[in-house]
Amino acid sequence: MQRATSRQNPRLREAARLIASSRDRRKAGRCVLEGEHLLTVYLERVGAPEFVLLVEELAAAPHIAPLLARLGAGDIVAVSAVLFAEVTGLPPALGVVAVIATPQPPLATGARFHLLVDDLQDPGNVGTLLRTAAAAGVDAVLLSKHCAFAWSPKVLRAAMGAHFALRLVEGLDEAALQALRVPLLATSSHAGDSLPTATLPSPCAWVFGHEGQ
């Protein structure tokens, strides 16, 4: 375990930059997982993060210590609670943040059940849809280029780990949609048939429009 005492520590600076700036997250191809729940899901489904920023005073806490035991010593940067709050802008009680490479899978043309998210701009709504999609057995989620960034901290928090149970493809355009070549489905509050009795084709893509549509 490394210990950092200065805001100028390279890993502290990187974590702070990724937390603060969507532009930097996109440019670097990295994102930040906040708290032990997201880190636990990532460890179980994907593997070790690039590094973890740890509040040193919580290293022995029962909800943190088992996670640290699964990481290499060089992957952990311990800081004081005060420095953690100053650098990240997050409450020290959060305990840990992890920096990971943002997954960038190719267009999932072989998936059975897609969710197509069209220009949904509220991060909480995007995260809720991802969480619901994972619970419903969706294979892949496709997001148009005007959607909220799926790997932003707000979306990650709202999805509660669902990102790592799905294949997420962002920046979908008209050409990519045509290449998908599956039926597009949408629901309507005025339709007579109810969803539980509707017969869905397979494969298909279920479309959700933005809040103003």
BAFI-3210 file (N, C-alpha, C; in Angstrom, 3 decimals, decimal comma, padded with zeros to 6 digits):
// residues 213
n [1|2|3|4|5|6|7|8|9|10|11|12|13|14|15|16|17|18|19|20|21|22|23|24|25|26|27|28|29|30|31|32|33|34|35|36|37|38|39|40|41|42|43|44|45|46|47|48|49|50|51|52|53|54|55|56|57|58|59|60|61|62|63|64|65|66|67|68|69|70|71|72|73|74|75|76|77|78|79|80|81|82|83|84|85|86|87|88|89|90|91|92|93|94|95|96|97|98|99|100|101|102|103|104|105|106|107|108|109|110|111|112|113|114|115|116|117|118|119|120|121|122|123|124|125|126|127|128|129|130|131|132|133|134|135|136|137|138|139|140|141|142|143|144|145|146|147|148|149|150|151|152|153|154|155|156|157|158|159|160|161|162|163|164|165|166|167|168|169|170|171|172|173|174|175|176|177|178|179|180|181|182|183|184|185|186|187|188|189|190|191|192|193|194|195|196|197|198|199|200|201|202|203|204|205|206|207|208|209|210|211|212|213]
n.u [000,842|000,584|001,274|-000,041|000,625|000,430|-001,300|-000,258|000,453|000,698|-001,330|-003,410|-003,982|-004,823|-007,140|-008,724|-009,071|-010,529|-012,858|-013,906|-014,277|-016,104|-015,209|-012,483|-012,746|-013,828|-011,806|-009,541|-010,410|-011,155|-012,784|-014,449|-015,172|-017,289|-017,198|-017,680|-019,545|-019,772|-017,123|-016,939|-018,717|-017,386|-014,939|-015,900|-017,091|-015,454|-012,634|-009,473|-009,184|-007,498|-006,282|-006,852|-008,150|-007,876|-009,369|-007,354|-007,896|-010,008|-009,150|-009,167|-011,830|-014,791|-016,273|-014,538|-011,940|-012,000|-012,125|-009,738|-007,988|-008,133|-006,698|-003,583|-000,712|000,478|-001,625|-003,121|-003,713|-003,282|-004,756|-005,219|-008,351|-009,010|-007,460|-008,498|-011,130|-010,573|-009,290|-011,000|-013,541|-015,511|-017,362|-015,464|-016,439|-017,237|-015,126|-013,631|-012,472|-012,304|-010,268|-010,858|-010,408|-012,521|-014,930|-015,221|-016,964|-017,575|-020,226|-023,098|-024,092|-024,917|-026,568|-029,455|-031,509|-031,921|-031,612|-032,482|-031,500|-032,574|-031,300|-031,620|-031,234|-030,958|-028,865|-029,584|-031,912|-030,881|-029,172|-031,074|-032,532|-030,524|-030,096|-032,602|-032,690|-030,646|-031,772|-033,949|-032,942|-031,797|-029,494|-027,748|-027,099|-027,761|-026,754|-027,680|-025,856|-026,428|-027,149|-026,874|-023,607|-022,726|-020,859|-020,487|-020,112|-022,672|-024,466|-023,317|-023,642|-026,464|-027,070|-026,000|-024,077|-024,992|-023,833|-021,817|-023,016|-023,979|-023,656|-022,495|-022,921|-021,981|-022,763|-024,314|-025,290|-027,205|-026,254|-025,094|-027,335|-028,801|-027,091|-027,493|-029,861|-032,319|-035,710|-037,347|-038,833|-041,425|-043,144|-046,498|-048,662|-051,224|-051,820|-053,639|-052,873|-051,320|-048,093|-047,137|-048,508|-047,800|-046,217|-042,904|-040,571|-037,571|-034,266|-034,564|-034,919|-035,603|-036,987|-036,344|-037,266|-036,077|-036,608|-038,311|-039,799]
n.v [-001,194|002,148|005,412|008,612|012,007|014,473|016,786|016,844|014,353|012,029|010,070|010,877|013,322|012,460|010,968|013,005|014,680|013,035|012,626|015,183|016,056|015,477|015,651|015,011|012,379|011,132|011,662|010,399|007,812|006,595|005,998|006,598|004,704|005,028|004,287|001,275|-000,583|-000,434|-001,004|-003,612|-005,014|-004,632|-005,980|-008,581|-009,123|-008,182|-007,625|-006,539|-003,044|-000,165|001,429|002,091|004,613|005,237|005,962|006,289|005,915|004,186|001,727|-000,680|-001,158|-003,201|-003,347|-002,530|-003,669|-006,462|-006,009|-004,701|-006,761|-008,206|-006,886|-005,851|-004,615|-002,423|-001,314|000,281|003,415|005,187|007,771|010,580|011,310|013,988|014,882|013,240|014,233|016,846|016,501|014,881|015,902|014,422|012,792|011,650|009,368|007,713|006,091|004,561|005,122|003,973|003,805|002,990|001,498|002,602|000,442|-000,445|-001,893|-003,489|-002,827|-004,589|-006,825|-009,433|-009,792|-010,865|-009,405|-006,104|-002,866|000,266|003,455|006,598|009,641|010,249|012,329|012,850|011,933|010,316|009,059|007,575|005,826|004,447|003,129|001,425|-000,199|-001,411|-002,706|-004,630|-006,234|-007,201|-008,902|-007,926|-007,946|-006,140|-002,642|000,164|003,408|006,574|009,299|011,655|011,057|011,100|010,686|007,412|006,488|008,334|009,622|010,040|008,477|005,951|005,649|005,602|003,314|001,265|-000,800|-002,180|-001,694|-003,551|-005,874|-005,749|-005,168|-002,219|000,210|003,229|006,417|005,866|006,075|006,848|005,171|003,060|002,077|001,091|-000,934|-002,711|-004,131|-005,211|-005,668|-002,698|-001,736|-000,035|001,267|002,286|004,379|004,405|002,131|-000,919|-003,526|-005,279|-005,215|-007,642|-009,641|-009,332|-010,432|-010,596|-010,097|-011,953|-011,636|-008,271|-004,689|-002,553|000,575|003,572|006,875|010,320|012,563|014,608|013,650]
n.w [000,000|-000,918|000,413|000,267|000,738|-000,329|-002,398|-004,894|-005,689|-008,319|-008,826|-007,170|-008,350|-010,857|-010,219|-009,101|-011,309|-013,067|-011,622|-011,569|-014,232|-017,101|-019,692|-019,437|-018,569|-020,836|-022,718|-021,608|-021,472|-019,131|-015,972|-012,803|-009,947|-007,265|-003,900|-001,857|-002,829|-005,694|-006,309|-005,304|-007,029|-009,449|-008,977|-008,744|-011,235|-013,287|-012,642|-011,288|-010,513|-012,021|-010,048|-006,530|-004,497|-001,165|001,980|004,601|007,337|007,313|006,541|007,957|008,305|008,425|006,033|004,136|004,353|003,366|000,610|000,035|000,490|-001,803|-003,646|-005,139|-003,366|-004,605|-005,911|-004,323|-002,941|-000,142|001,757|003,985|005,684|005,468|003,272|001,282|001,060|000,237|-002,241|-003,815|-003,430|-002,321|000,346|003,155|004,430|002,410|001,763|-000,335|-003,681|-007,017|-009,878|-013,194|-016,458|-019,012|-020,235|-023,663|-025,674|-028,885|-031,325|-030,502|-032,360|-032,257|-030,087|-028,251|-026,993|-027,039|-025,535|-026,558|-026,104|-026,560|-026,745|-024,000|-021,310|-018,594|-015,994|-013,771|-014,702|-016,850|-015,446|-013,899|-015,897|-016,856|-014,618|-014,400|-016,858|-016,605|-014,611|-016,000|-017,877|-020,200|-022,892|-024,196|-024,157|-026,016|-026,639|-027,807|-029,368|-028,036|-025,494|-021,873|-020,541|-020,098|-018,283|-016,325|-012,954|-011,694|-013,217|-012,855|-010,072|-009,876|-011,339|-009,871|-010,206|-012,401|-014,851|-015,254|-015,810|-018,277|-021,832|-022,989|-025,431|-026,683|-028,282|-030,529|-033,905|-036,924|-038,951|-037,514|-036,253|-038,418|-039,157|-037,140|-037,599|-036,502|-035,314|-034,146|-031,150|-029,378|-026,522|-025,664|-023,831|-024,691|-026,019|-026,575|-025,877|-023,218|-021,686|-020,367|-021,777|-024,360|-027,361|-027,997|-030,610|-031,343|-032,277|-030,805|-030,412|-027,843|-027,605|-025,876|-025,521|-025,149|-022,307|-023,125|-025,205]
ca.u [000,000|001,283|000,637|000,149|000,379|000,394|-002,257|000,480|000,674|000,130|-002,573|-004,444|-004,346|-005,590|-008,470|-009,471|-009,411|-011,566|-014,090|-014,407|-014,457|-016,590|-014,322|-011,274|-013,100|-013,957|-010,511|-008,618|-010,953|-011,182|-013,844|-014,238|-016,211|-017,339|-017,735|-017,326|-020,472|-019,363|-015,842|-017,213|-019,285|-016,336|-014,011|-016,552|-017,494|-014,447|-011,270|-008,875|-009,129|-006,145|-005,845|-007,884|-007,829|-008,441|-009,275|-006,481|-008,520|-011,028|-008,532|-009,522|-013,285|-015,243|-016,797|-013,455|-010,774|-012,039|-011,858|-008,304|-007,282|-008,195|-005,903|-002,154|-000,302|000,765|-002,866|-003,840|-003,112|-003,953|-004,658|-006,013|-009,736|-009,024|-006,931|-009,468|-012,228|-010,063|-008,916|-012,098|-014,812|-016,450|-017,275|-014,526|-017,159|-017,349|-014,095|-012,762|-012,845|-011,447|-010,117|-010,860|-010,519|-013,913|-015,149|-015,677|-017,231|-018,099|-021,670|-023,498|-025,028|-025,390|-027,361|-030,856|-032,432|-031,266|-032,310|-031,990|-031,802|-032,489|-031,137|-032,000|-030,203|-030,827|-028,013|-030,318|-032,809|-030,063|-028,756|-032,235|-032,806|-029,503|-030,355|-033,793|-032,338|-029,885|-032,703|-034,899|-032,275|-031,324|-028,114|-026,927|-027,747|-027,204|-027,097|-027,420|-024,740|-026,852|-027,492|-025,919|-022,463|-023,082|-019,834|-020,347|-020,373|-024,096|-025,074|-022,787|-024,301|-027,865|-027,150|-025,650|-023,309|-025,588|-022,923|-020,932|-023,835|-024,501|-022,742|-022,919|-022,330|-022,395|-022,537|-025,006|-025,807|-028,145|-025,591|-024,952|-028,669|-029,142|-026,252|-028,013|-030,798|-033,293|-036,939|-037,370|-040,108|-041,672|-044,398|-047,377|-049,675|-052,543|-052,010|-054,584|-052,242|-050,457|-046,738|-046,928|-049,097|-047,303|-045,195|-041,789|-039,685|-036,199|-033,841|-035,258|-034,383|-036,680|-036,564|-036,820|-036,909|-035,675|-037,647|-039,236|-040,521]
ca.v [000,000|003,425|006,481|009,918|013,106|015,721|016,880|016,738|012,948|011,829|009,303|011,737|014,307|011,783|010,658|014,262|015,161|012,181|012,874|016,532|016,451|014,503|015,727|014,247|010,955|010,657|011,748|009,413|006,455|006,072|006,534|006,421|004,016|005,623|003,473|-000,153|-001,430|-000,496|-001,711|-005,040|-005,565|-004,647|-007,065|-009,865|-009,340|-007,767|-007,850|-005,471|-001,712|000,344|001,692|002,486|005,674|004,753|006,749|005,442|005,621|003,146|000,533|-001,884|-001,256|-004,515|-003,290|-002,122|-004,565|-007,603|-005,554|-004,423|-008,040|-008,736|-006,004|-005,808|-003,466|-001,290|-000,800|001,029|004,671|005,594|009,199|010,968|011,677|015,397|014,991|012,579|015,173|017,994|016,127|014,294|016,574|013,418|012,610|010,594|008,148|006,861|005,085|004,239|005,307|003,174|004,257|001,861|001,791|002,530|-000,597|000,059|-003,055|-003,180|-002,916|-005,957|-007,269|-010,788|-009,848|-011,264|-008,410|-004,807|-001,667|001,413|004,662|007,671|011,024|010,419|013,268|012,911|010,811|009,413|008,253|006,601|004,798|003,633|002,242|000,374|-001,122|-002,174|-003,575|-005,780|-007,098|-007,782|-009,827|-007,298|-008,330|-005,001|-001,333|001,053|004,779|007,531|010,192|012,769|010,584|011,357|009,773|006,258|006,201|009,450|009,182|010,019|007,305|004,779|005,520|005,226|001,957|000,363|-001,956|-002,820|-001,530|-004,697|-007,017|-005,405|-004,627|-000,853|000,820|004,633|007,168|005,225|006,964|006,222|004,068|001,938|001,530|000,291|-002,136|-003,625|-004,967|-005,918|-004,876|-001,713|-001,758|001,045|001,107|003,450|004,335|004,365|000,851|-001,781|-004,743|-005,066|-005,742|-009,043|-010,580|-009,054|-011,341|-009,809|-010,837|-012,140|-010,495|-007,011|-003,560|-001,820|001,973|004,548|008,211|011,261|013,015|015,526|013,011]
ca.w [000,000|-000,960|001,178|-000,365|001,674|-001,073|-003,503|-006,145|-006,029|-009,662|-008,821|-006,602|-009,357|-011,906|-009,696|-008,971|-012,657|-013,630|-010,881|-011,829|-015,629|-018,081|-020,856|-019,134|-018,541|-022,216|-023,383|-021,044|-021,543|-017,770|-015,134|-011,369|-009,192|-005,932|-002,822|-001,835|-003,579|-007,095|-006,373|-005,107|-008,263|-010,471|-008,662|-008,979|-012,623|-014,266|-012,162|-010,482|-011,120|-012,215|-008,675|-005,582|-003,555|000,093|003,205|005,419|008,620|007,126|005,947|008,712|008,450|007,927|004,663|003,250|004,448|002,438|-000,760|-000,069|000,467|-003,166|-004,495|-004,889|-002,548|-005,482|-006,500|-003,294|-002,501|001,091|002,085|005,149|005,390|005,065|001,909|000,405|000,816|-000,518|-003,603|-004,571|-003,230|-001,843|001,798|003,541|004,812|001,221|001,983|-001,464|-005,081|-007,883|-011,262|-014,117|-017,884|-019,434|-021,256|-024,958|-026,525|-030,218|-031,481|-030,167|-033,391|-031,981|-028,866|-028,419|-026,460|-026,896|-025,103|-027,320|-025,342|-027,549|-026,261|-022,593|-020,874|-017,143|-015,571|-012,896|-015,534|-017,581|-014,497|-013,540|-017,031|-016,898|-013,511|-014,760|-017,986|-016,094|-013,895|-016,953|-018,782|-021,441|-023,208|-024,608|-024,132|-027,028|-026,287|-028,877|-029,066|-027,193|-024,155|-020,801|-020,586|-019,265|-017,275|-015,396|-011,577|-011,364|-013,851|-012,171|-008,766|-010,058|-011,895|-008,765|-010,661|-013,582|-015,992|-015,420|-016,209|-019,594|-022,842|-023,267|-026,617|-026,712|-029,507|-031,649|-034,940|-037,849|-039,664|-036,593|-036,034|-039,593|-039,142|-036,127|-038,362|-035,665|-035,154|-033,072|-030,447|-028,435|-025,795|-025,660|-022,778|-025,324|-026,708|-025,878|-025,380|-022,057|-021,917|-019,994|-022,733|-025,708|-027,878|-028,510|-031,506|-030,862|-031,464|-030,969|-029,650|-027,207|-027,689|-024,892|-025,970|-024,111|-021,395|-023,767|-026,304]
c.u [000,879|000,542|000,979|-000,227|000,250|-000,642|-001,579|000,822|-000,006|-001,200|-003,718|-004,918|-005,182|-007,009|-009,321|-009,928|-010,558|-012,901|-014,726|-014,847|-014,919|-015,690|-013,061|-011,564|-013,185|-012,594|-009,556|-009,120|-010,958|-012,367|-013,593|-015,445|-016,169|-017,955|-017,483|-018,276|-020,044|-018,035|-016,050|-017,745|-018,217|-015,351|-014,618|-016,775|-016,400|-013,032|-010,774|-008,918|-007,687|-005,517|-007,025|-007,337|-008,593|-008,305|-008,561|-007,132|-009,558|-010,460|-008,934|-011,031|-013,791|-015,789|-015,718|-012,325|-010,846|-011,753|-010,368|-007,504|-007,250|-007,364|-004,428|-001,791|-000,056|-000,466|-003,635|-003,048|-003,913|-003,703|-005,468|-007,424|-009,821|-008,555|-007,877|-010,594|-011,774|-009,848|-010,124|-013,386|-015,889|-016,319|-016,311|-015,208|-017,361|-016,288|-013,132|-013,348|-011,841|-011,423|-010,022|-010,814|-011,975|-014,087|-015,711|-015,906|-017,719|-019,616|-022,108|-024,526|-025,585|-026,263|-028,812|-031,804|-031,655|-032,196|-031,677|-032,439|-031,520|-032,485|-031,661|-030,892|-030,037|-030,002|-028,729|-031,260|-032,037|-029,634|-029,891|-032,594|-031,791|-029,749|-031,556|-033,491|-031,588|-030,810|-033,649|-034,248|-031,877|-029,857|-027,217|-027,746|-027,011|-027,679|-026,739|-026,401|-025,123|-027,350|-026,467|-024,828|-022,699|-022,106|-019,542|-020,644|-021,851|-024,798|-024,597|-023,449|-025,732|-028,017|-026,741|-024,944|-023,848|-024,699|-022,158|-021,690|-024,379|-023,352|-023,274|-022,176|-022,872|-022,159|-023,217|-025,545|-026,704|-027,518|-025,451|-026,296|-029,104|-028,340|-026,756|-029,002|-031,666|-034,549|-036,813|-038,772|-040,215|-043,002|-045,189|-048,412|-051,084|-052,806|-052,922|-053,936|-051,365|-049,132|-046,588|-047,495|-048,612|-046,231|-044,094|-040,961|-038,294|-035,305|-034,704|-034,533|-035,558|-036,227|-037,193|-036,326|-036,576|-036,876|-038,679|-040,088|-041,869]
c.v [001,248|004,444|007,819|011,007|014,456|015,665|016,701|015,304|012,653|011,078|010,088|012,745|013,672|011,487|011,922|014,778|014,346|012,377|014,185|016,772|015,306|014,477|014,906|012,752|010,395|010,611|010,657|007,984|005,782|006,689|006,124|005,725|004,527|004,642|001,989|-001,014|-001,566|-001,220|-003,207|-005,680|-005,659|-005,792|-008,424|-010,150|-009,052|-008,111|-006,661|-004,139|-001,288|000,721|002,155|003,578|005,382|005,787|005,888|005,029|004,504|001,837|-000,750|-002,052|-002,554|-004,497|-002,916|-003,153|-005,770|-007,223|-005,312|-005,712|-008,651|-007,921|-006,152|-004,551|-002,230|-000,667|000,087|002,267|005,165|007,071|009,461|011,330|013,115|015,548|014,344|013,545|016,354|017,656|015,683|015,097|015,643|013,261|011,474|009,285|007,203|005,772|004,869|004,786|004,521|003,768|003,038|002,368|001,622|001,446|000,016|-001,121|-002,631|-003,285|-004,371|-006,483|-008,653|-010,903|-010,196|-010,124|-007,119|-003,811|-000,501|002,689|005,866|009,037|011,250|011,208|013,374|011,709|009,817|008,512|007,189|005,477|003,885|002,667|001,108|-000,663|-002,014|-003,149|-004,811|-006,754|-007,827|-008,733|-009,247|-007,657|-007,130|-003,723|-000,418|002,469|005,711|008,563|011,379|012,317|011,088|010,289|008,633|006,012|007,404|008,958|009,091|008,807|006,034|004,566|005,029|003,792|000,893|-000,924|-002,637|-002,702|-002,818|-006,001|-006,836|-005,091|-003,258|-000,306|002,238|005,240|006,584|006,271|006,181|005,027|002,843|001,273|000,655|-001,003|-003,156|-004,616|-005,840|-005,053|-003,909|-001,683|-000,548|000,787|002,410|003,287|004,218|003,031|-000,055|-002,997|-004,411|-005,762|-007,203|-010,047|-010,348|-010,063|-010,514|-010,663|-010,974|-012,468|-009,258|-005,942|-002,743|-000,370|002,808|005,928|009,124|011,854|013,912|014,899|012,461]
c.w [000,000|-000,099|000,526|000,631|000,979|-002,182|-004,851|-006,518|-007,365|-009,662|-008,183|-007,632|-010,474|-011,439|-009,603|-010,326|-013,255|-012,920|-011,327|-013,266|-016,519|-019,308|-020,629|-019,084|-019,956|-022,910|-022,906|-021,197|-020,190|-017,029|-013,692|-010,749|-007,759|-004,933|-002,973|-002,650|-005,035|-007,250|-006,206|-006,379|-009,345|-010,226|-008,998|-010,464|-013,649|-013,798|-011,369|-011,221|-011,342|-010,877|-007,846|-004,692|-002,271|001,195|004,238|006,736|008,529|006,599|006,652|008,881|007,827|006,511|003,643|003,212|003,504|000,989|-000,960|-000,165|-000,926|-004,145|-004,170|-004,123|-003,402|-006,098|-005,534|-002,910|-001,301|001,364|003,348|004,717|004,888|003,626|000,913|000,051|-000,023|-001,986|-004,418|-004,494|-002,724|-000,332|002,149|003,929|003,633|001,233|000,845|-002,768|-005,917|-009,278|-012,156|-015,556|-018,292|-020,489|-022,536|-025,904|-027,905|-030,241|-031,355|-031,161|-033,100|-030,754|-029,182|-028,065|-026,198|-026,225|-025,841|-026,616|-026,235|-026,859|-024,839|-021,907|-019,366|-016,658|-014,666|-013,667|-016,309|-016,644|-014,089|-014,653|-017,108|-015,803|-013,827|-015,890|-017,518|-015,380|-014,843|-017,952|-020,116|-021,658|-023,468|-024,559|-025,100|-026,729|-027,434|-028,419|-028,196|-025,823|-023,133|-020,856|-019,595|-018,129|-016,389|-013,979|-011,236|-011,973|-013,160|-010,821|-008,926|-010,545|-010,892|-009,214|-011,896|-014,811|-016,289|-015,654|-017,617|-020,550|-023,232|-024,470|-026,720|-028,093|-030,729|-032,620|-035,894|-038,568|-038,772|-036,332|-037,209|-039,631|-038,139|-036,721|-037,461|-035,587|-033,975|-032,465|-029,533|-027,746|-025,829|-024,546|-023,356|-026,032|-025,889|-025,253|-024,179|-022,275|-021,512|-020,984|-024,156|-026,093|-028,529|-029,458|-030,889|-032,047|-031,703|-030,171|-029,137|-027,042|-026,562|-025,336|-024,817|-023,402|-022,064|-024,852|-025,825]
res [m|q|r|a|t|s|r|q|n|p|r|l|r|e|a|a|r|l|i|a|s|s|r|d|r|r|k|a|g|r|c|v|l|e|g|e|h|l|l|t|v|y|l|e|r|v|g|a|p|e|f|v|l|l|v|e|e|l|a|a|a|p|h|i|a|p|l|l|a|r|l|g|a|g|d|i|v|a|v|s|a|v|l|f|a|e|v|t|g|l|p|p|a|l|g|v|v|a|v|i|a|t|p|q|p|p|l|a|t|g|a|r|f|h|l|l|v|d|d|l|q|d|p|g|n|v|g|t|l|l|r|t|a|a|a|a|g|v|d|a|v|l|l|s|k|h|c|a|f|a|w|s|p|k|v|l|r|a|a|m|g|a|h|f|a|l|r|l|v|e|g|l|d|e|a|a|l|q|a|l|r|v|p|l|l|a|t|s|s|h|a|g|d|s|l|p|t|a|t|l|p|s|p|c|a|w|v|f|g|h|e|g|q]
***
